[in-house]
Amino acid sequence: MVERRAFPFDLLVRSLCPSIIGHHAVKAGILLCLLGGTPPVSEQMDRGNTIRSNSHILIVGDPGMGKSQMLLAATQLASRSVYVGGNTASTTGLTVTLTKEEGGETGIEAGALVLADQGVACIDELDKCKHLDGLLEAMEQQCVSIAKAGVVASLPARCSIVAAANPKHGSYNMSKSVAENLNMARPILSRFDLVFILRDRVDKDQDRLVSSNIMNLYRKPNATGKIGARDEFERLSNELSLKSNTAQHGENSPTDQNYFLNTEPNRVPLEKRLTWVAGFNEALPAGLVRDYIAYAREYCKPKLTSEAAVVLREYYMTLRYPANGRHHRDSVPITTRQLEALIRLSQARAKACLREFVLREDALDVVELLKRSVEQVHTDEFGMVDRSRAGARGQSNRKLRREFTRELHTIIGVGAECTYDDLLRVSNRVNCPLSDFNTIIDDMRNNGTLIKKSNRKYQIVS
């Protein structure tokens, strides 16, 4: 039985799309989305106030990193799933659309998110979808409302969303934020509990391991029924795992995100457990994993223990109040939405072991997973963690805005009035693209540094 294994969660993660080597954290996040959390039960919930129990995950990466294959594997392991491609899907196709019946009456056709109710919706090429604002209600309120042509209705869309997206310029640019790489609005990104970035780095050991695994898929078994390259694959896997496990962690302070992961010396970190390969044939059959996930979703309703609550609350406080005490106005605000995401993922982690309570180790695994996601989203091209990168502006856009503001003060001056054409000429002097120019103007108007006096008249405040 799966639950009798020493590490059932690790075994389930390795059984998700075993043909793809690596990406253990991404697979763990997908598995937690498939398991889902537990909706809260209280007097307020009985009155109609609902909090979603489904998690959403976004996978951003360079082409050829196996994103689509992992999404297809997720659809195979879910008892109810819908797979759509963003390049062929519209907003109404994802939510709900109106149709005309033969008698002239108006009918409602459910979209992908409504059809995936109580399941998972996998959206590939999310960056190709236009007008993603229609997903906001479905992702947070778990329903799709429509008021059109005399039809007023609300359809349930209680599903987890596993989405994949490619950078708009082909490869991920570390000097830009996630929103800039995808050309995606910040409200959509803030609704994903986990965001992972997959980059195609040149690594000889990893490339040798991946190529060996691909060759094994096409090799013919020998007379003993075994693939000749399997021993070589296991040797390379163990060598790569040993290299990754020899890295030493420095001491951390209680205000650092690593602190909660290193306070227990006997605990093996999640990444090390998932990297270690116990054997080539250890992956479970897809049918068994599907039944296991369905059973866990139906019968396991884990409750949060006080020990796990302390871990989640303290990590949430480190996110909301970073060690340097600085909050950038361009950054995505850390709100209770992140705390609810931690609770949902911890409940899903407990479901993987068929437990009725969320233990401290479940919370620590989720903290480690979310920490990896946060670091990937906020890391710049120099390997430094920048909290402001989660917003709609990356390093390149902020630098361009500073140059534009400096040139604007030099040519026109603070307190002076100008026209739209004057602003456009200043932007041309600093080689500012038109799309960035409109964004900068909107931001300056929002924060009060630029006032629009009339149709094409502006005043520079500061």
Steps between C-alpha positions, in 0.01 A plus 500: 500500500614853420422647843714234670816622330746705703453803272174461305503864389846462345390182323192671357710791375742266322202319346372819337633511144805277565616547140603858590824515698526757778254783570419336833363818657270559204370143516443537874301817439287330234434207734386737776263667253354162407444413866352836598433642843208484740236775510461662844193414704366775725194706568608762248539235230147373568368849429627489144853638537725252324878474477647299216680178582658448157853613420628639171849459355674676211802354320706748298797381304705477186378275217585132526493480881213248515225736615234359267587142592461573870161660431389194304618278785289706740189443287565125504531487879188707574164326518344802329710722278489728196800584281493806274754691295517872550572570135161355398291594806306820559381652825145380439634157412667485840206638698151504346340599171147572378343317206181544302262206507269398217196667656684829538572444867841568649697208638811471714800286410754423768864574438810306600510625861135415558542156344798441731290565812628288793807416294796664329526723193832492316560804279801482271640809329325731745698793364318462167160556663355847460282686750591288802296726727214255458698247705523718811161404639540133417842479666402669826122462546495159327197592289422661166231768487330628187250781444435537130205492258253472785682203652628536856667187637792377708661165424737314735865474395656338808815378333876534531681666212834363383629738234814519289632801311794589277688832515391738226853525355569126495735471797455631852671836560625522858533878478121525471225400738263211446226739393728657240617165366141382456333835429245400763313717748597491866150406632515173307849417628403573859233229493750222437613337824822373343698641207798303370754616243679235292814614320701300250843522661809334355596225748710212375399256776131582473508488119671160509232371738214635288643362177554161664137492613375593151712226344357247747149577376595378152743219581401137455518274810762226490447126550457544877222753449711792627620808320877504473531870575294482818801443726674796341190713555481406868869571545467845345189570707670409826809704411291805421298452819818470706637824355182689581489362854855600592415872499521643850259763636626791704351617826177693477333751724137470614406774250640305204283269290748213544474509878193277529655240269827461691382494861455120494837333437349153449258613230591421140400793276232438242725576204756242613234234553355559155839511330610166642408218261430170676462301181401524136180295541370670814245717317145381565253423220288796394177316580607434858604862553169620355301280739718608793445870425125449458481317833700770679283779358178323597572366847788704647407834657812593701481761774779740586694423819647768725858395414437536126314827553803650675729412207262644241430816699868573565593450135212725394635768733847472343343556158292795614780657703833420328827510692612826338169664590457642151186476290513613138188671371525299175495164674202269530360561851525209742147456634295230668464346155853360539417368847193322364716351225738362764209338683354346183834355393568363849163326503577347161839386632323321787256341256792343315562290813126443567523686830219672684729767646758734349830432675800724543692309232220570252526871570880493467480328161251758375712787633800359316296468181359852521842639589639350179217658302551841660875493439456414132250780446709765680852408382657739249766439236776544761361228728379752759153485655300815422152516655384770257538265202167333573319808377425603147836675458836333483846649530502619137166682533592671826828619352316631195253685721779668697666614177169630365424692821850648513480613137150638556617715792800624301317597181158613626548550873304428817168687520490583130222402264556298185311320227483134412733564206756654737493185714535287190806695384663450840434127479665488158812663646539212748402235239186403687265262310143617456357219714733587789431871448126455552565288809733762648248779436222300668721425801602864538134604491407236756766605751432872450829605338320591176157665475284498189352850466296456181481273198871521408633735769707383797672659800818359655462495878826332603 
